[in-house]
């Protein structure tokens, strides 16, 4: 609960204060992932998922956060070319920013570049192995490329971090996600 209150304070503070120290980011993510793994129902899982996305979208500095938001907005309105340019420049200055890589992978996927997307997903997972968005995207691309076995294994990895997302997926997880806590 302490981590959740800290996150709320950071998100609703002035933009300059909306950054998170790396140690705090790690602690907030660990707590949110623990909540996600232990979620007894899908509503609780969605709340933890939203908290994780909020943390991932906070960059290493204020400018990186703003650039990621601009790229995300460009993707939202269908301007994937601008998003890709913004994200590639952001990654040049902040190569460890996992969410920048994830958004670049998403933009490339939308642009019809599955192999470029997979390469960027690999970069995401090297930085944040629990990134369920990247894992879900990877599984979708693997299915599109006819790699069913790989897609099922990727969903198995996803299920270890976000069991509810794996349960909702049309792609079976191998291994299956753990059952919900009683």
C-alpha positions as CSV (number, residue, x, y, z in Angstrom):
1,X,0.0,0.0,0.0
2,X,2.9,2.4,0.8
3,X,4.2,1.9,-2.8
4,X,0.8,2.7,-4.2
5,X,0.5,5.9,-2.2
6,X,4.0,6.9,-3.3
7,X,3.1,6.3,-6.9
8,X,-0.1,8.3,-6.6
9,X,1.8,11.2,-5.0
10,X,4.4,11.1,-7.8
11,X,1.8,10.9,-10.6
12,X,-0.3,13.8,-9.3
13,X,2.6,16.1,-8.3
14,X,4.0,18.7,-10.5
15,X,5.6,17.3,-13.7
16,X,9.2,17.9,-12.4
17,X,8.4,15.7,-9.4
18,X,6.9,13.0,-11.5
19,X,10.2,11.2,-11.9
20,X,11.1,8.1,-9.9
21,X,14.5,7.2,-8.6
22,X,15.6,3.8,-10.1
23,X,15.5,2.1,-6.6
24,X,12.0,3.4,-6.0
25,X,10.9,2.3,-9.5
26,X,12.2,-1.2,-8.9
27,X,10.4,-1.4,-5.5
28,X,7.2,0.0,-7.0
29,X,7.3,-2.5,-9.8
30,X,8.1,-5.4,-7.5
31,X,5.1,-4.6,-5.3
32,X,2.8,-4.1,-8.3
33,X,3.9,-7.4,-9.8
34,X,3.3,-9.1,-6.5
35,X,-0.2,-7.7,-6.5
36,X,-0.7,-8.8,-10.1
37,X,0.5,-12.3,-9.5
38,X,-1.7,-12.7,-6.4
39,X,-4.8,-11.0,-7.9
40,X,-7.9,-13.1,-6.9
41,X,-10.0,-11.7,-9.8
42,X,-9.6,-9.9,-13.1
43,X,-10.6,-6.5,-11.7
44,X,-7.8,-6.6,-9.2
45,X,-5.4,-7.7,-11.9
46,X,-6.4,-4.9,-14.1
47,X,-5.8,-2.4,-11.3
48,X,-2.3,-3.8,-10.8
49,X,-1.7,-3.8,-14.5
50,X,-2.6,-0.1,-14.8
51,X,-0.3,0.7,-12.0
52,X,2.6,-1.1,-13.7
53,X,1.9,0.7,-17.0
54,X,1.9,4.0,-15.2
55,X,5.3,3.2,-13.8
56,X,6.7,2.0,-17.1
57,X,5.6,5.3,-18.8
58,X,7.7,7.4,-16.4
59,X,11.0,8.0,-18.0
60,X,14.5,8.4,-16.5
61,X,14.0,12.2,-16.7
62,X,11.2,14.7,-17.4
63,X,12.2,15.1,-21.1
64,X,12.2,11.4,-21.7
65,X,8.7,11.1,-20.1
66,X,7.4,13.9,-22.4
67,X,9.0,12.4,-25.5
68,X,7.5,9.0,-24.7
69,X,4.1,10.6,-24.2
70,X,4.4,12.4,-27.6
71,X,5.3,9.1,-29.3
72,X,2.5,7.3,-27.7
73,X,0.1,10.0,-28.8
74,X,1.4,9.8,-32.3
75,X,0.8,6.1,-32.3
76,X,-2.7,6.6,-31.0
77,X,-3.6,9.0,-33.9
78,X,-2.0,6.7,-36.5
79,X,1.2,8.7,-37.1
80,X,3.6,5.8,-36.6
81,X,6.3,7.4,-38.7
82,X,6.6,10.3,-36.3
83,X,6.4,8.0,-33.4
84,X,9.2,5.9,-34.8
85,X,11.4,9.0,-35.3
86,X,10.7,10.2,-31.8
87,X,11.3,6.8,-30.2
88,X,14.5,6.1,-32.1
89,X,15.9,9.5,-30.9
90,X,14.7,8.8,-27.4
91,X,16.5,5.4,-27.4
92,X,19.7,7.1,-28.6
93,X,19.8,9.2,-25.5
94,X,18.2,6.6,-23.1
95,X,19.0,3.1,-24.4
96,X,17.9,1.5,-21.1
97,X,14.4,2.9,-21.2
98,X,12.4,-0.3,-21.7
99,X,9.1,1.3,-22.5
100,X,10.7,3.4,-25.3
101,X,11.8,0.1,-26.8
102,X,8.3,-1.4,-26.3
103,X,6.6,1.6,-28.0
104,X,9.0,1.4,-30.9
105,X,8.3,-2.3,-31.2
106,X,4.6,-1.5,-31.3
107,X,5.0,1.2,-33.9
108,X,7.1,-1.2,-36.1
109,X,4.4,-3.8,-35.7
110,X,1.7,-1.3,-36.8
111,X,4.0,-0.4,-39.8
112,X,4.0,-4.0,-40.9
113,X,7.6,-4.8,-39.7
114,X,7.2,-7.9,-37.6
115,X,11.0,-8.7,-37.6
116,X,11.9,-5.2,-36.5
117,X,9.3,-5.4,-33.9
118,X,10.6,-8.7,-32.6
119,X,14.1,-7.3,-32.4
120,X,12.9,-4.4,-30.3
121,X,10.8,-6.7,-28.1
122,X,14.1,-8.6,-27.4
123,X,15.5,-5.2,-26.3
124,X,12.5,-4.6,-24.0
125,X,12.8,-8.1,-22.4
126,X,16.5,-7.7,-21.8
127,X,15.7,-4.6,-19.7
128,X,12.4,-5.7,-18.2
129,X,11.9,-9.5,-18.4
130,X,8.4,-9.2,-16.9
131,X,7.1,-6.9,-19.5
132,X,3.7,-8.5,-20.2
133,X,2.9,-6.1,-23.1
134,X,6.1,-7.1,-24.9
135,X,5.5,-10.8,-24.3
136,X,1.9,-10.5,-25.5
137,X,3.1,-8.7,-28.6
138,X,5.8,-11.3,-29.2
139,X,3.2,-14.1,-29.0
140,X,0.9,-12.4,-31.5
141,X,3.7,-11.9,-33.9
142,X,4.9,-15.5,-33.5
143,X,1.4,-16.7,-34.3
144,X,1.2,-14.4,-37.4
145,X,4.6,-15.9,-38.6
146,X,3.2,-19.4,-38.1
147,X,5.4,-20.2,-35.0
148,X,2.6,-21.6,-32.9
149,X,4.9,-23.5,-30.5
150,X,7.0,-20.4,-29.9
151,X,3.9,-18.3,-29.3
152,X,2.6,-20.8,-26.7
153,X,5.9,-20.8,-24.9
154,X,5.9,-17.0,-24.9
155,X,2.4,-17.0,-23.5
156,X,3.7,-19.4,-20.8
157,X,6.3,-16.8,-19.9
158,X,3.6,-14.1,-19.8
159,X,1.4,-16.2,-17.6
160,X,4.2,-16.4,-15.0
161,X,4.0,-12.6,-14.6
162,X,0.4,-11.8,-15.6
163,X,-1.7,-14.9,-15.2
164,X,-5.0,-13.1,-16.0
165,X,-3.7,-11.9,-19.3
166,X,-2.6,-15.3,-20.2
167,X,-5.9,-16.8,-19.3
168,X,-7.7,-14.3,-21.5
169,X,-5.5,-14.9,-24.5
170,X,-6.7,-16.9,-27.6
171,X,-3.1,-18.3,-27.7
172,X,-2.8,-21.2,-25.1
173,X,0.0,-20.7,-22.6
174,X,2.6,-23.4,-22.2
175,X,2.9,-23.9,-19.3
176,X,-0.6,-22.8,-18.3
177,X,-0.7,-19.9,-15.8
178,X,-1.2,-20.8,-12.2
179,X,-4.8,-21.0,-10.9
180,X,-6.2,-17.9,-9.2
181,X,-5.6,-17.7,-5.5
182,X,-8.5,-18.8,-3.4
